[in-house]
Amino acid sequence: MTLIKSISGIRGTIGGKPGNGLTPNDIVKYTAAYGRWVIQTTGKSKVVIGRDARISGEMVKNLVVGTLMSIGIDVVDIGLSTTPTVEIAVPAEHAGGGIIITASHNPKQWNALKLLNAYGEFINDEEGKKVLEIAEDTELEFARIDQIGKLTGNDSYLQKHIDSILALPLVDVEAIRKADFKVVIDCVNSTGGLFLPPLLKALGVNQVEELYCTPNGEFPHNPEPLPENLLALSARVIETGAGLGIAVDPDVDRLCFVDENGAMFGEEYTLVAVADYVLQHTPGNTVSNLSSTRALADVTELHKGIYNASAVGEVNVVNKMKETNAVIGGEGNGGIIYPASHYGRDALVGIALFLTHLAKTGISVSALRGSYPAYHISKNKITLTDGFDIDSLLRQVELLYQHQPYSTIDGLKIEFDKQWVHLRKSNTEPVIRIYAEAGSIEQADNLAKKMMAEIASIANI
């Protein structure tokens, strides 16, 4: 059993003993702490909640709702939803925050409380630490009978989210309709099955083959949208002669595509393609995290913009986007953040912008992918002994490569012309994650192996 307390929320496997899994005790404890934080920092006593379709969702939701009401908070429940939809609903409801009940791409035994501030954005490091501090306060008081919060249901936000997307100037419904796309979608039996079909219909896509669109939480495959998990989608695209396939994760904040030949477009290139389209019409800057492909930097420079890298994590990307006034940004895991809509990863916005881009170019998905610089990322890790001083080890590697361009804002990233390697320390185990990118997977693998050998030598393993 696992319970992980991070700055943006509480994540764990369902069941087990309190403190070792996401049990009712833990859900109540951290929900109450978050609710108290909302009241203290915003003066508001209203929180929006929504959830994905995973099996434990109803149980967790009931505990969250009851706990928030027990400390005097009014709850707006928007039901089966997506992470970006809840993010939009928080400011629309003038709430003090929001909780999304989802473990994102994790398997079905996991669930989590994703915590939002009053802007509908993930809470930051300082705010997250404050919530965890409040959770350990044994003096926390609950509301007396006349101060108990009220529960309101609101099922209007699916349509509101779609309407907000259609209103974006860069979404061209007429161009998409004329392109007459035939699409296969894989929604992993979660809330994408409720949101993607009406969105695509509103965008003028009338030929939609639905794969795993029943929101019952019975994930038919590992829900992370990686190539090895999307074999059925690839096969269905080929079988039906579709122009493309679309896959989302259970809470619909990650997005990837399959081309007309059943080949992966590459989740790293979801952001690249959308950014290319946005930058053509809205010149400006871009941001992605340090572990994302340098193809975004290439495309940004082509459009005379400035690319900046942030530490890994959505809240870090958003902060850097605000700091640099970026017009588009996100993460290489298929996360699109488009400020003209809102500051959160949103697969629905990404779909609308990608289809508009594809329609306006008039080329196939494979041809579009071929128009971008080709890079490949190799992902590896080294496991060390408990208590090993990983920070000291990374400083030694830094000294070894001090004459190369490098960054230490999140672990250590070293650049070698068009190649790079990024070393990140795990926060939960004695592991260094090693990401390397180059023009071919063989080059990326070799760069990663070289770095791993040097780490092994320094660490004496």
LINSULBEL-V349397 format. One record per residue. N is the residue number from 1. PHI is phi in degrees with one decimal (NA if undefined). PSI is psi in whole degrees, 0 to 359 (NA if undefined). Layout:
N;PHI;PSI
N;PHI;PSI
//
This chain:
1;NA;147
2;-137.4;139
3;-133.9;121
4;-118.4;121
5;-104.3;106
6;-113.9;178
7;-66.4;332
8;-100.3;358
9;166.2;187
10;-119.5;125
11;-131.0;140
12;-171.3;173
13;-84.7;145
14;-73.0;134
15;97.0;186
16;88.3;200
17;-92.9;148
18;-53.0;135
19;88.2;347
20;-116.5;358
21;-160.3;175
22;-85.5;84
23;-95.9;168
24;-54.3;321
25;-58.8;315
26;-69.5;320
27;-61.4;314
28;-64.5;314
29;-57.9;310
30;-82.1;331
31;-66.0;316
32;-61.8;318
33;-63.5;316
34;-63.4;315
35;-58.9;318
36;-62.9;319
37;-61.3;317
38;-58.3;312
39;-62.4;315
40;-65.6;321
41;-93.3;335
42;-114.3;341
43;73.9;4
44;-100.1;150
45;-124.6;51
46;-139.4;134
47;-134.1;137
48;-94.6;137
49;-129.7;152
50;-155.5;166
51;-146.6;160
52;-84.4;188
53;-97.0;12
54;-62.9;155
55;-55.5;321
56;-81.9;357
57;-59.3;317
58;-64.9;317
59;-62.4;312
60;-63.8;318
61;-59.3;316
62;-61.5;320
63;-66.8;319
64;-64.6;312
65;-59.5;310
66;-61.8;321
67;-67.0;314
68;-60.9;316
69;-62.7;326
70;-69.5;344
71;-109.1;16
72;90.2;20
73;-102.4;132
74;-77.9;137
75;-114.3;131
76;-106.4;110
77;-98.0;112
78;-95.9;9
79;74.3;207
80;-61.4;121
81;-151.3;194
82;-125.6;160
83;-57.8;311
84;-64.2;331
85;-67.7;318
86;-63.7;321
87;-59.9;321
88;-71.7;324
89;-70.0;328
90;-58.2;303
91;-68.2;329
92;-63.6;328
93;-91.3;3
94;53.8;40
95;-87.9;164
96;-84.2;350
97;174.0;188
98;-154.4;152
99;-124.9;125
100;-105.1;122
101;-92.9;95
102;-163.7;145
103;-105.1;23
104;54.5;242
105;-87.5;359
106;-68.7;155
107;-61.8;174
108;-64.8;336
109;-73.9;352
110;-97.0;151
111;-150.0;172
112;-160.5;161
113;-110.6;107
114;-90.0;128
115;-107.8;130
116;-114.6;153
117;-89.7;188
118;-69.9;346
119;-90.6;359
120;77.7;24
121;-116.5;156
122;-62.5;140
123;-64.5;151
124;-90.0;185
125;-60.0;311
126;-62.4;317
127;-67.1;320
128;-62.7;320
129;-65.4;325
130;-66.1;319
131;-60.7;315
132;-64.4;326
133;-66.4;316
134;-62.6;324
135;-60.5;334
136;-91.1;3
137;-81.4;109
138;-76.5;356
139;-94.9;6
140;-58.6;128
141;-105.3;149
142;-105.5;162
143;-72.4;147
144;-80.9;173
145;-55.0;319
146;-79.3;352
147;-107.2;4
148;-62.2;139
149;-71.5;168
150;-110.8;152
151;-109.2;129
152;-127.1;133
153;-94.1;144
154;-146.4;109
155;-103.1;21
156;-89.9;352
157;-79.1;342
158;-58.9;308
159;-68.0;323
160;-62.6;320
161;-64.5;313
162;-61.2;315
163;-60.0;321
164;-66.2;327
165;-70.4;316
166;-62.6;333
167;-81.3;351
168;-68.3;131
169;-57.5;329
170;-87.0;1
171;-94.6;115
172;-110.1;94
173;-63.7;321
174;-64.6;319
175;-64.2;319
176;-65.6;317
177;-61.2;317
178;-65.8;330
179;-69.3;339
180;51.3;54
181;-67.5;144
182;-109.7;122
183;-128.5;142
184;-112.2;134
185;-120.1;141
186;-118.5;111
187;-109.6;15
188;48.0;33
189;53.8;39
190;-127.6;202
191;-72.8;348
192;-58.2;330
193;-65.6;337
194;-88.3;330
195;-98.8;321
196;-66.9;315
197;-57.9;311
198;-67.0;328
199;-63.6;312
200;-62.6;321
201;-61.6;316
202;-64.6;331
203;-82.5;356
204;91.8;16
205;-93.3;109
206;-101.4;351
207;-111.7;94
208;-126.2;120
209;-96.7;120
210;-95.7;128
211;-123.8;122
212;55.7;58
213;-112.3;11
214;-88.2;116
215;-79.3;68
216;-111.7;2
217;75.7;2
218;-87.1;84
219;-62.5;124
220;-77.4;347
221;-155.7;172
222;-51.3;126
223;-75.9;354
224;-72.4;128
225;-77.1;68
226;-107.4;157
227;-50.4;317
228;-67.5;344
229;-99.4;358
230;-118.6;30
231;-64.8;321
232;-65.8;322
233;-64.0;314
234;-58.9;315
235;-63.6;319
236;-68.4;324
237;-60.1;316
238;-67.4;315
239;-60.0;321
240;-93.1;353
241;67.7;31
242;-73.2;159
243;-82.0;336
244;-166.8;162
245;-118.0;149
246;-127.6;131
247;-127.9;141
248;-129.5;163
249;-88.5;178
250;-59.3;330
251;-107.1;9
252;63.5;39
253;-113.8;359
254;-122.2;145
255;-141.7;134
256;-144.8;163
257;-125.0;155
258;-118.9;135
259;-81.4;180
260;-66.0;345
261;-96.8;4
262;84.4;6
263;-89.3;149
264;-70.0;133
265;-68.9;331
266;99.1;116
267;-62.6;333
268;-61.0;330
269;-92.5;356
270;-57.7;310
271;-66.5;321
272;-59.1;312
273;-66.1;315
274;-65.3;319
275;-63.3;320
276;-56.6;314
277;-66.5;313
278;-61.4;316
279;-67.1;332
280;-62.3;329
281;-110.0;342
282;-136.9;84
283;-57.2;140
284;169.7;198
285;-101.3;164
286;-133.8;161
287;-143.2;140
288;-143.7;172
289;-81.0;168
290;-62.2;337
291;-93.9;9
292;-94.8;160
293;-60.0;145
294;-75.8;356
295;-59.4;329
296;-64.6;319
297;-62.7;318
298;-60.6;313
299;-65.9;320
300;-62.2;313
301;-64.2;325
302;-59.6;325
303;-95.0;17
304;66.3;24
305;-99.4;179
306;-115.1;128
307;-95.8;138
308;-129.9;147
309;-107.5;145
310;-117.1;171
311;-64.2;158
312;-66.6;142
313;121.9;134
314;-57.3;317
315;-62.4;326
316;-70.9;321
317;-63.1;314
318;-61.0;315
319;-60.7;318
320;-68.2;325
321;-63.4;317
322;-65.8;319
323;-63.2;324
324;-104.5;5
325;55.3;45
326;-70.5;143
327;-91.9;345
328;-158.4;148
329;-167.6;187
330;153.7;204
331;-130.2;155
332;-71.8;2
333;-90.7;18
334;90.7;20
335;-97.2;117
336;-103.0;125
337;-118.1;113
338;-119.3;101
339;-57.9;334
340;-62.7;339
341;-98.1;293
342;-169.9;165
343;-89.6;73
344;-162.8;151
345;-64.0;131
346;-143.5;105
347;-67.3;329
348;-67.3;315
349;-62.2;318
350;-59.6;319
351;-60.7;313
352;-63.0;317
353;-70.7;320
354;-64.6;315
355;-65.4;324
356;-63.5;314
357;-59.3;313
358;-63.1;317
359;-63.9;319
360;-73.1;330
361;-76.1;330
362;71.8;19
363;-115.2;173
364;-77.3;166
365;-63.2;320
366;-65.3;322
367;-67.4;322
368;-62.9;314
369;-60.1;320
370;-68.4;346
371;-82.0;352
372;-104.2;154
373;-54.4;140
374;-95.5;116
375;-130.8;156
376;-134.8;139
377;-110.9;134
378;-107.6;128
379;-114.7;125
380;-142.2;176
381;-155.7;156
382;-121.1;130
383;-100.0;127
384;-108.9;179
385;-80.7;152
386;-55.9;136
387;86.3;358
388;-64.0;138
389;-81.2;85
390;-68.6;325
391;-60.4;317
392;-63.3;319
393;-61.8;316
394;-65.0;326
395;-65.5;324
396;-66.6;321
397;-65.9;321
398;-58.4;315
399;-62.9;324
400;-63.2;327
401;-117.5;31
402;-65.9;343
403;-91.6;358
404;-95.6;154
405;-61.8;130
406;-149.6;164
407;-134.4;143
408;-120.7;21
409;-72.0;342
410;-155.0;89
411;74.0;228
412;-141.8;120
413;-117.0;127
414;-117.7;133
415;-106.6;140
416;-130.0;85
417;55.9;248
418;-92.7;8
419;-117.1;158
420;-153.2;161
421;-135.7;139
422;-125.3;124
423;-108.9;123
424;-128.4;134
425;-83.3;132
426;-69.3;144
427;-87.1;351
428;-121.1;349
429;-153.5;160
430;-76.1;70
431;-132.5;141
432;-109.8;121
433;-88.4;136
434;-124.2;113
435;-111.8;133
436;-133.4;141
437;-129.4;140
438;-154.0;183
439;-74.9;347
440;-143.7;157
441;-66.0;329
442;-65.2;317
443;-64.9;319
444;-64.3;316
445;-61.7;318
446;-65.8;321
447;-64.5;318
448;-64.4;317
449;-63.4;321
450;-62.0;315
451;-67.4;320
452;-63.9;322
453;-66.3;321
454;-68.9;322
455;-64.6;317
456;-61.0;322
457;-67.2;316
458;-65.2;320
459;-82.6;354
460;62.5;45
461;-123.8;NA
//
